Amino acid sequence: MVSLPSTPEDPSDRPGPLRRPPLLWRILLRANRVFVAVTGKLVVTGEVPEELRGQPVLVASNHIGVFDGFVLVAACHKKGVIPYLMSTGGLFDAPVVGWAWRTCRHVRVDRGEKTVTQAMDNAIDALNRGKTLVIYPEGQISLDPGLWPERGKSGAARIALGAKTPVLPVSQWGAHEAVVWGSKNVEGWSDFKPLMTSWFKSVFKRPKFKVHFGPQVPLDDLSPTTPGDAVRARDRIMRSIATGMVPLREDELGEPRFKDKTRPIKSKSPWTPDKL
Protein backbone atom coordinates (compact mmCIF):
# COMPACT_ATOMS: atom_id res chain seq x y z
CA MET A 1 0.00 0.00 0.00
CA VAL A 2 1.33 3.42 -0.96
CA SER A 3 1.79 5.74 1.98
CA LEU A 4 0.98 9.37 1.24
CA PRO A 5 2.22 12.30 3.27
CA SER A 6 -0.12 13.74 5.83
CA THR A 7 -2.02 16.82 4.77
CA PRO A 8 -0.39 20.06 5.89
CA GLU A 9 -2.45 22.42 7.95
CA ASP A 10 -4.79 24.34 5.72
CA PRO A 11 -6.59 27.60 6.58
CA SER A 12 -9.87 25.98 5.59
CA ASP A 13 -9.49 23.40 8.36
CA ARG A 14 -8.83 25.81 11.21
CA PRO A 15 -11.54 26.96 13.61
CA GLY A 16 -13.51 29.93 12.37
CA PRO A 17 -15.10 30.85 9.04
CA LEU A 18 -13.98 29.11 5.85
CA ARG A 19 -12.25 31.63 3.59
CA ARG A 20 -11.15 29.80 0.44
CA PRO A 21 -11.63 26.27 -0.90
CA PRO A 22 -8.46 24.13 -0.97
CA LEU A 23 -6.54 24.27 -4.25
CA LEU A 24 -6.98 20.55 -4.91
CA TRP A 25 -10.76 20.83 -4.64
CA ARG A 26 -10.83 23.81 -7.01
CA ILE A 27 -8.84 21.77 -9.54
CA LEU A 28 -11.10 18.72 -9.13
CA LEU A 29 -14.22 20.84 -9.56
CA ARG A 30 -13.00 22.03 -12.95
CA ALA A 31 -11.98 18.51 -13.93
CA ASN A 32 -15.42 17.24 -12.91
CA ARG A 33 -17.12 19.80 -15.19
CA VAL A 34 -15.11 18.39 -18.10
CA PHE A 35 -15.92 14.79 -17.10
CA VAL A 36 -19.65 15.51 -17.03
CA ALA A 37 -19.48 17.40 -20.33
CA VAL A 38 -17.77 14.42 -21.97
CA THR A 39 -20.45 12.07 -20.65
CA GLY A 40 -23.58 14.03 -21.60
CA LYS A 41 -25.24 17.42 -21.81
CA LEU A 42 -25.77 19.35 -18.58
CA VAL A 43 -28.84 21.59 -18.42
CA VAL A 44 -29.25 23.63 -15.23
CA THR A 45 -32.36 25.65 -14.41
CA GLY A 46 -33.50 27.67 -11.41
CA GLU A 47 -31.37 30.06 -9.42
CA VAL A 48 -29.35 30.27 -6.24
CA PRO A 49 -30.78 33.33 -4.40
CA GLU A 50 -28.30 36.18 -4.28
CA GLU A 51 -28.71 36.52 -0.53
CA LEU A 52 -27.53 32.91 -0.06
CA ARG A 53 -24.32 33.29 -2.05
CA GLY A 54 -21.29 33.15 0.18
CA GLN A 55 -23.47 31.86 3.03
CA PRO A 56 -23.67 28.33 4.49
CA VAL A 57 -26.36 26.37 2.67
CA LEU A 58 -27.54 22.76 2.78
CA VAL A 59 -28.13 21.57 -0.79
CA ALA A 60 -30.54 18.61 -0.66
CA SER A 61 -31.03 16.49 -3.78
CA ASN A 62 -32.77 13.33 -4.92
CA HIS A 63 -30.57 10.31 -5.60
CA ILE A 64 -31.23 8.59 -8.93
CA GLY A 65 -27.99 6.86 -9.85
CA VAL A 66 -24.29 6.24 -9.52
CA PHE A 67 -23.40 9.22 -11.72
CA ASP A 68 -25.70 11.87 -10.26
CA GLY A 69 -23.12 13.01 -7.69
CA PHE A 70 -20.81 14.16 -10.48
CA VAL A 71 -23.73 15.93 -12.17
CA LEU A 72 -24.88 17.60 -8.97
CA VAL A 73 -21.41 18.93 -8.15
CA ALA A 74 -21.00 20.20 -11.73
CA ALA A 75 -24.37 21.96 -11.55
CA CYS A 76 -23.46 23.65 -8.27
CA HIS A 77 -20.12 24.76 -9.70
CA LYS A 78 -21.84 26.07 -12.83
CA LYS A 79 -24.07 28.19 -10.59
CA GLY A 80 -21.04 29.60 -8.78
CA VAL A 81 -21.53 27.49 -5.64
CA ILE A 82 -18.59 25.61 -4.12
CA PRO A 83 -20.11 22.40 -2.69
CA TYR A 84 -18.54 20.19 -0.06
CA LEU A 85 -19.55 16.56 0.21
CA MET A 86 -20.71 14.42 3.10
CA SER A 87 -18.93 11.13 2.43
CA THR A 88 -18.71 7.77 4.16
CA GLY A 89 -15.77 7.09 6.46
CA GLY A 90 -14.58 4.28 4.20
CA LEU A 91 -13.83 6.80 1.48
CA PHE A 92 -11.70 8.86 3.87
CA ASP A 93 -9.76 5.75 4.94
CA ALA A 94 -9.03 4.54 1.40
CA PRO A 95 -5.52 5.00 -0.01
CA VAL A 96 -5.05 7.94 -2.40
CA VAL A 97 -8.76 8.86 -2.49
CA GLY A 98 -8.83 9.25 1.28
CA TRP A 99 -5.85 11.59 1.17
CA ALA A 100 -7.51 13.66 -1.56
CA TRP A 101 -10.82 13.83 0.31
CA ARG A 102 -9.13 14.94 3.53
CA THR A 103 -7.14 17.54 1.61
CA CYS A 104 -10.35 18.84 0.00
CA ARG A 105 -11.89 19.16 3.49
CA HIS A 106 -15.05 17.21 2.83
CA VAL A 107 -17.18 16.07 5.78
CA ARG A 108 -16.80 12.56 7.14
CA VAL A 109 -19.91 10.51 7.91
CA ASP A 110 -19.45 7.15 9.63
CA ARG A 111 -22.63 5.15 9.33
CA GLY A 112 -24.01 3.40 12.36
CA GLU A 113 -26.01 4.23 15.45
CA LYS A 114 -22.91 4.89 17.56
CA THR A 115 -21.48 7.46 15.15
CA VAL A 116 -24.55 9.21 13.77
CA THR A 117 -24.42 11.96 16.41
CA GLN A 118 -20.79 12.69 15.59
CA ALA A 119 -21.62 12.79 11.88
CA MET A 120 -24.36 15.36 12.49
CA ASP A 121 -22.04 17.41 14.69
CA ASN A 122 -19.41 17.37 11.92
CA ALA A 123 -21.96 18.58 9.39
CA ILE A 124 -23.32 21.32 11.66
CA ASP A 125 -19.78 22.48 12.43
CA ALA A 126 -18.97 22.64 8.70
CA LEU A 127 -22.08 24.71 8.03
CA ASN A 128 -21.34 27.03 10.93
CA ARG A 129 -17.94 27.65 9.37
CA GLY A 130 -19.51 28.75 6.10
CA LYS A 131 -19.43 25.62 3.95
CA THR A 132 -22.13 24.68 1.49
CA LEU A 133 -22.90 20.99 2.02
CA VAL A 134 -24.45 18.60 -0.48
CA ILE A 135 -26.61 15.86 0.98
CA TYR A 136 -28.95 13.10 -0.19
CA PRO A 137 -31.81 12.97 2.34
CA GLU A 138 -32.82 9.54 1.01
CA GLY A 139 -29.49 8.02 2.02
CA GLN A 140 -29.43 5.73 -1.03
CA ILE A 141 -30.35 5.54 -4.69
CA SER A 142 -34.12 5.32 -5.03
CA LEU A 143 -35.45 1.80 -5.41
CA ASP A 144 -38.92 3.01 -6.37
CA PRO A 145 -40.14 1.60 -9.72
CA GLY A 146 -40.61 5.13 -11.09
CA LEU A 147 -37.35 6.39 -9.58
CA TRP A 148 -39.25 8.96 -7.53
CA PRO A 149 -37.59 9.93 -4.21
CA GLU A 150 -37.85 7.55 -1.29
CA ARG A 151 -39.39 8.77 1.96
CA GLY A 152 -36.09 10.20 3.15
CA LYS A 153 -34.41 10.21 6.53
CA SER A 154 -34.60 13.01 9.08
CA GLY A 155 -30.81 13.50 9.25
CA ALA A 156 -30.70 16.31 6.68
CA ALA A 157 -33.58 18.07 8.41
CA ARG A 158 -31.93 17.75 11.84
CA ILE A 159 -28.70 19.17 10.47
CA ALA A 160 -30.49 22.12 8.87
CA LEU A 161 -32.50 22.87 12.02
CA GLY A 162 -29.48 22.42 14.28
CA ALA A 163 -27.32 24.80 12.25
CA LYS A 164 -30.22 27.15 11.42
CA THR A 165 -29.09 26.87 7.81
CA PRO A 166 -31.17 27.48 4.65
CA VAL A 167 -32.06 24.38 2.64
CA LEU A 168 -31.95 24.62 -1.13
CA PRO A 169 -33.79 21.71 -2.81
CA VAL A 170 -32.26 20.41 -6.02
CA SER A 171 -34.12 18.07 -8.36
CA GLN A 172 -32.36 16.10 -11.04
CA TRP A 173 -33.18 13.73 -13.85
CA GLY A 174 -31.18 11.96 -16.55
CA ALA A 175 -28.01 11.06 -14.66
CA HIS A 176 -29.41 7.55 -14.12
CA GLU A 177 -28.86 6.93 -17.84
CA ALA A 178 -25.10 7.53 -17.66
CA VAL A 179 -24.09 4.62 -15.42
CA VAL A 180 -26.20 1.63 -14.35
CA TRP A 181 -26.88 0.81 -10.70
CA GLY A 182 -24.69 -2.29 -10.99
CA SER A 183 -24.34 -3.74 -7.50
CA LYS A 184 -24.51 -2.41 -3.97
CA ASN A 185 -20.81 -3.04 -3.33
CA VAL A 186 -18.06 -2.77 -5.93
CA GLU A 187 -15.38 -5.19 -4.80
CA GLY A 188 -13.71 -6.30 -8.01
CA TRP A 189 -13.55 -6.05 -11.79
CA SER A 190 -16.73 -8.12 -12.24
CA ASP A 191 -18.63 -5.45 -10.27
CA PHE A 192 -16.83 -2.53 -11.91
CA LYS A 193 -17.13 -3.72 -15.53
CA PRO A 194 -20.89 -3.02 -16.02
CA LEU A 195 -20.38 0.50 -14.64
CA MET A 196 -17.57 1.26 -17.08
CA THR A 197 -19.40 -0.38 -19.98
CA SER A 198 -22.55 1.68 -19.43
CA TRP A 199 -20.49 4.87 -19.06
CA PHE A 200 -18.70 4.29 -22.38
CA LYS A 201 -22.07 3.81 -24.08
CA SER A 202 -23.39 7.07 -22.62
CA VAL A 203 -20.42 8.99 -24.05
CA PHE A 204 -21.82 8.20 -27.51
CA LYS A 205 -25.52 8.44 -26.62
CA ARG A 206 -25.05 11.84 -24.90
CA PRO A 207 -27.90 11.72 -22.32
CA LYS A 208 -29.27 15.01 -21.06
CA PHE A 209 -28.63 15.75 -17.39
CA LYS A 210 -31.35 18.04 -16.06
CA VAL A 211 -30.78 19.80 -12.75
CA HIS A 212 -33.18 22.31 -11.20
CA PHE A 213 -32.50 24.56 -8.21
CA GLY A 214 -35.81 25.15 -6.44
CA PRO A 215 -36.84 27.88 -4.00
CA GLN A 216 -35.56 27.72 -0.42
CA VAL A 217 -37.54 25.33 1.79
CA PRO A 218 -39.35 27.29 4.55
CA LEU A 219 -38.24 25.94 7.93
CA ASP A 220 -38.22 29.08 10.10
CA ASP A 221 -41.27 27.95 12.07
CA LEU A 222 -39.61 24.67 13.10
CA SER A 223 -37.21 23.93 15.95
CA PRO A 224 -34.65 21.15 16.51
CA THR A 225 -35.99 20.69 20.06
CA THR A 226 -39.69 20.41 19.24
CA PRO A 227 -40.89 16.80 18.92
CA GLY A 228 -41.98 16.01 15.37
CA ASP A 229 -40.42 19.09 13.78
CA ALA A 230 -37.53 17.13 12.23
CA VAL A 231 -40.03 14.88 10.45
CA ARG A 232 -42.04 17.89 9.32
CA ALA A 233 -38.88 19.49 7.98
CA ARG A 234 -37.92 16.27 6.21
CA ASP A 235 -41.31 16.05 4.53
CA ARG A 236 -41.10 19.64 3.31
CA ILE A 237 -37.63 19.05 1.89
CA MET A 238 -38.58 15.82 0.12
CA ARG A 239 -41.84 17.27 -1.22
CA SER A 240 -39.94 20.27 -2.62
CA ILE A 241 -37.43 17.99 -4.34
CA ALA A 242 -40.16 15.77 -5.83
CA THR A 243 -42.21 18.77 -6.98
CA GLY A 244 -39.15 20.10 -8.80
CA MET A 245 -38.73 16.77 -10.58
CA VAL A 246 -42.13 16.89 -12.29
CA PRO A 247 -41.26 19.38 -15.06
CA LEU A 248 -37.89 17.69 -15.61
CA ARG A 249 -39.56 14.40 -16.51
CA GLU A 250 -43.04 15.46 -17.59
CA ASP A 251 -42.92 13.09 -20.58
CA GLU A 252 -42.09 10.08 -18.40
CA LEU A 253 -43.92 10.53 -15.10
CA GLY A 254 -44.41 6.78 -14.82
CA GLU A 255 -41.53 4.35 -15.08
CA PRO A 256 -38.34 5.73 -16.68
CA ARG A 257 -37.85 5.04 -20.39
CA PHE A 258 -34.28 4.01 -19.62
CA LYS A 259 -34.48 0.47 -18.26
CA ASP A 260 -31.76 -0.42 -15.78
CA LYS A 261 -32.18 -4.13 -15.10
CA THR A 262 -29.48 -4.06 -12.43
CA ARG A 263 -31.42 -1.68 -10.14
CA PRO A 264 -33.54 -3.61 -7.62
CA ILE A 265 -37.13 -2.50 -7.03
CA LYS A 266 -37.77 -2.72 -3.31
CA SER A 267 -39.66 0.37 -2.21
CA LYS A 268 -42.61 2.62 -3.01
CA SER A 269 -42.19 6.39 -3.04
CA PRO A 270 -44.65 8.53 -1.05
CA TRP A 271 -43.71 11.52 -3.26
CA THR A 272 -45.16 10.54 -6.64
CA PRO A 273 -47.05 13.30 -8.53
CA ASP A 274 -50.46 11.99 -7.46
CA LYS A 275 -49.42 12.34 -3.80
CA LEU A 276 -47.79 15.76 -3.88
C-alpha positions as CSV (number, residue, x, y, z in Angstrom):
1,M,0.0,0.0,0.0
2,V,1.3,3.4,-1.0
3,S,1.8,5.7,2.0
4,L,1.0,9.4,1.2
5,P,2.2,12.3,3.3
6,S,-0.1,13.7,5.8
7,T,-2.0,16.8,4.8
8,P,-0.4,20.1,5.9
9,E,-2.4,22.4,8.0
10,D,-4.8,24.3,5.7
11,P,-6.6,27.6,6.6
12,S,-9.9,26.0,5.6
13,D,-9.5,23.4,8.4
14,R,-8.8,25.8,11.2
15,P,-11.5,27.0,13.6
16,G,-13.5,29.9,12.4
17,P,-15.1,30.9,9.0
18,L,-14.0,29.1,5.8
19,R,-12.3,31.6,3.6
20,R,-11.2,29.8,0.4
21,P,-11.6,26.3,-0.9
22,P,-8.5,24.1,-1.0
23,L,-6.5,24.3,-4.3
24,L,-7.0,20.5,-4.9
25,W,-10.8,20.8,-4.6
26,R,-10.8,23.8,-7.0
27,I,-8.8,21.8,-9.5
28,L,-11.1,18.7,-9.1
29,L,-14.2,20.8,-9.6
30,R,-13.0,22.0,-12.9
31,A,-12.0,18.5,-13.9
32,N,-15.4,17.2,-12.9
33,R,-17.1,19.8,-15.2
34,V,-15.1,18.4,-18.1
35,F,-15.9,14.8,-17.1
36,V,-19.7,15.5,-17.0
37,A,-19.5,17.4,-20.3
38,V,-17.8,14.4,-22.0
39,T,-20.5,12.1,-20.7
40,G,-23.6,14.0,-21.6
41,K,-25.2,17.4,-21.8
42,L,-25.8,19.3,-18.6
43,V,-28.8,21.6,-18.4
44,V,-29.3,23.6,-15.2
45,T,-32.4,25.7,-14.4
46,G,-33.5,27.7,-11.4
47,E,-31.4,30.1,-9.4
48,V,-29.4,30.3,-6.2
49,P,-30.8,33.3,-4.4
50,E,-28.3,36.2,-4.3
51,E,-28.7,36.5,-0.5
52,L,-27.5,32.9,-0.1
53,R,-24.3,33.3,-2.1
54,G,-21.3,33.1,0.2
55,Q,-23.5,31.9,3.0
56,P,-23.7,28.3,4.5
57,V,-26.4,26.4,2.7
58,L,-27.5,22.8,2.8
59,V,-28.1,21.6,-0.8
60,A,-30.5,18.6,-0.7
61,S,-31.0,16.5,-3.8
62,N,-32.8,13.3,-4.9
63,H,-30.6,10.3,-5.6
64,I,-31.2,8.6,-8.9
65,G,-28.0,6.9,-9.9
66,V,-24.3,6.2,-9.5
67,F,-23.4,9.2,-11.7
68,D,-25.7,11.9,-10.3
69,G,-23.1,13.0,-7.7
70,F,-20.8,14.2,-10.5
71,V,-23.7,15.9,-12.2
72,L,-24.9,17.6,-9.0
73,V,-21.4,18.9,-8.1
74,A,-21.0,20.2,-11.7
75,A,-24.4,22.0,-11.5
76,C,-23.5,23.7,-8.3
77,H,-20.1,24.8,-9.7
78,K,-21.8,26.1,-12.8
79,K,-24.1,28.2,-10.6
80,G,-21.0,29.6,-8.8
81,V,-21.5,27.5,-5.6
82,I,-18.6,25.6,-4.1
83,P,-20.1,22.4,-2.7
84,Y,-18.5,20.2,-0.1
85,L,-19.5,16.6,0.2
86,M,-20.7,14.4,3.1
87,S,-18.9,11.1,2.4
88,T,-18.7,7.8,4.2
89,G,-15.8,7.1,6.5
90,G,-14.6,4.3,4.2
91,L,-13.8,6.8,1.5
92,F,-11.7,8.9,3.9
93,D,-9.8,5.7,4.9
94,A,-9.0,4.5,1.4
95,P,-5.5,5.0,0.0
96,V,-5.1,7.9,-2.4
97,V,-8.8,8.9,-2.5
98,G,-8.8,9.2,1.3
99,W,-5.8,11.6,1.2
100,A,-7.5,13.7,-1.6
101,W,-10.8,13.8,0.3
102,R,-9.1,14.9,3.5
103,T,-7.1,17.5,1.6
104,C,-10.3,18.8,0.0
105,R,-11.9,19.2,3.5
106,H,-15.1,17.2,2.8
107,V,-17.2,16.1,5.8
108,R,-16.8,12.6,7.1
109,V,-19.9,10.5,7.9
110,D,-19.4,7.1,9.6
111,R,-22.6,5.2,9.3
112,G,-24.0,3.4,12.4
113,E,-26.0,4.2,15.5
114,K,-22.9,4.9,17.6
115,T,-21.5,7.5,15.1
116,V,-24.6,9.2,13.8
117,T,-24.4,12.0,16.4
118,Q,-20.8,12.7,15.6
119,A,-21.6,12.8,11.9
120,M,-24.4,15.4,12.5
121,D,-22.0,17.4,14.7
122,N,-19.4,17.4,11.9
123,A,-22.0,18.6,9.4
124,I,-23.3,21.3,11.7
125,D,-19.8,22.5,12.4
126,A,-19.0,22.6,8.7
127,L,-22.1,24.7,8.0
128,N,-21.3,27.0,10.9
129,R,-17.9,27.7,9.4
130,G,-19.5,28.7,6.1
131,K,-19.4,25.6,3.9
132,T,-22.1,24.7,1.5
133,L,-22.9,21.0,2.0
134,V,-24.4,18.6,-0.5
135,I,-26.6,15.9,1.0
136,Y,-28.9,13.1,-0.2
137,P,-31.8,13.0,2.3
138,E,-32.8,9.5,1.0
139,G,-29.5,8.0,2.0
140,Q,-29.4,5.7,-1.0
141,I,-30.4,5.5,-4.7
142,S,-34.1,5.3,-5.0
143,L,-35.4,1.8,-5.4
144,D,-38.9,3.0,-6.4
145,P,-40.1,1.6,-9.7
146,G,-40.6,5.1,-11.1
147,L,-37.3,6.4,-9.6
148,W,-39.3,9.0,-7.5
149,P,-37.6,9.9,-4.2
150,E,-37.8,7.6,-1.3
151,R,-39.4,8.8,2.0
152,G,-36.1,10.2,3.2
153,K,-34.4,10.2,6.5
154,S,-34.6,13.0,9.1
155,G,-30.8,13.5,9.2
156,A,-30.7,16.3,6.7
157,A,-33.6,18.1,8.4
158,R,-31.9,17.7,11.8
159,I,-28.7,19.2,10.5
160,A,-30.5,22.1,8.9
161,L,-32.5,22.9,12.0
162,G,-29.5,22.4,14.3
163,A,-27.3,24.8,12.3
164,K,-30.2,27.2,11.4
165,T,-29.1,26.9,7.8
166,P,-31.2,27.5,4.7
167,V,-32.1,24.4,2.6
168,L,-32.0,24.6,-1.1
169,P,-33.8,21.7,-2.8
170,V,-32.3,20.4,-6.0
171,S,-34.1,18.1,-8.4
172,Q,-32.4,16.1,-11.0
173,W,-33.2,13.7,-13.9
174,G,-31.2,12.0,-16.6
175,A,-28.0,11.1,-14.7
176,H,-29.4,7.5,-14.1
177,E,-28.9,6.9,-17.8
178,A,-25.1,7.5,-17.7
179,V,-24.1,4.6,-15.4
180,V,-26.2,1.6,-14.4
181,W,-26.9,0.8,-10.7
182,G,-24.7,-2.3,-11.0
183,S,-24.3,-3.7,-7.5
184,K,-24.5,-2.4,-4.0
185,N,-20.8,-3.0,-3.3
186,V,-18.1,-2.8,-5.9
187,E,-15.4,-5.2,-4.8
188,G,-13.7,-6.3,-8.0
189,W,-13.6,-6.0,-11.8
190,S,-16.7,-8.1,-12.2
191,D,-18.6,-5.4,-10.3
192,F,-16.8,-2.5,-11.9
193,K,-17.1,-3.7,-15.5
194,P,-20.9,-3.0,-16.0
195,L,-20.4,0.5,-14.6
196,M,-17.6,1.3,-17.1
197,T,-19.4,-0.4,-20.0
198,S,-22.5,1.7,-19.4
199,W,-20.5,4.9,-19.1
200,F,-18.7,4.3,-22.4
201,K,-22.1,3.8,-24.1
202,S,-23.4,7.1,-22.6
203,V,-20.4,9.0,-24.1
204,F,-21.8,8.2,-27.5
205,K,-25.5,8.4,-26.6
206,R,-25.1,11.8,-24.9
207,P,-27.9,11.7,-22.3
208,K,-29.3,15.0,-21.1
209,F,-28.6,15.8,-17.4
210,K,-31.4,18.0,-16.1
211,V,-30.8,19.8,-12.7
212,H,-33.2,22.3,-11.2
213,F,-32.5,24.6,-8.2
214,G,-35.8,25.1,-6.4
215,P,-36.8,27.9,-4.0
216,Q,-35.6,27.7,-0.4
217,V,-37.5,25.3,1.8
218,P,-39.4,27.3,4.6
219,L,-38.2,25.9,7.9
220,D,-38.2,29.1,10.1
221,D,-41.3,27.9,12.1
222,L,-39.6,24.7,13.1
223,S,-37.2,23.9,15.9
224,P,-34.7,21.1,16.5
225,T,-36.0,20.7,20.1
226,T,-39.7,20.4,19.2
227,P,-40.9,16.8,18.9
228,G,-42.0,16.0,15.4
229,D,-40.4,19.1,13.8
230,A,-37.5,17.1,12.2
231,V,-40.0,14.9,10.4
232,R,-42.0,17.9,9.3
233,A,-38.9,19.5,8.0
234,R,-37.9,16.3,6.2
235,D,-41.3,16.0,4.5
236,R,-41.1,19.6,3.3
237,I,-37.6,19.0,1.9
238,M,-38.6,15.8,0.1
239,R,-41.8,17.3,-1.2
240,S,-39.9,20.3,-2.6
241,I,-37.4,18.0,-4.3
242,A,-40.2,15.8,-5.8
243,T,-42.2,18.8,-7.0
244,G,-39.2,20.1,-8.8
245,M,-38.7,16.8,-10.6
246,V,-42.1,16.9,-12.3
247,P,-41.3,19.4,-15.1
248,L,-37.9,17.7,-15.6
249,R,-39.6,14.4,-16.5
250,E,-43.0,15.5,-17.6
251,D,-42.9,13.1,-20.6
252,E,-42.1,10.1,-18.4
253,L,-43.9,10.5,-15.1
254,G,-44.4,6.8,-14.8
255,E,-41.5,4.4,-15.1
256,P,-38.3,5.7,-16.7
257,R,-37.9,5.0,-20.4
258,F,-34.3,4.0,-19.6
259,K,-34.5,0.5,-18.3
260,D,-31.8,-0.4,-15.8
261,K,-32.2,-4.1,-15.1
262,T,-29.5,-4.1,-12.4
263,R,-31.4,-1.7,-10.1
264,P,-33.5,-3.6,-7.6
265,I,-37.1,-2.5,-7.0
266,K,-37.8,-2.7,-3.3
267,S,-39.7,0.4,-2.2
268,K,-42.6,2.6,-3.0
269,S,-42.2,6.4,-3.0
270,P,-44.6,8.5,-1.1
271,W,-43.7,11.5,-3.3
272,T,-45.2,10.5,-6.6
273,P,-47.1,13.3,-8.5
274,D,-50.5,12.0,-7.5
275,K,-49.4,12.3,-3.8
276,L,-47.8,15.8,-3.9
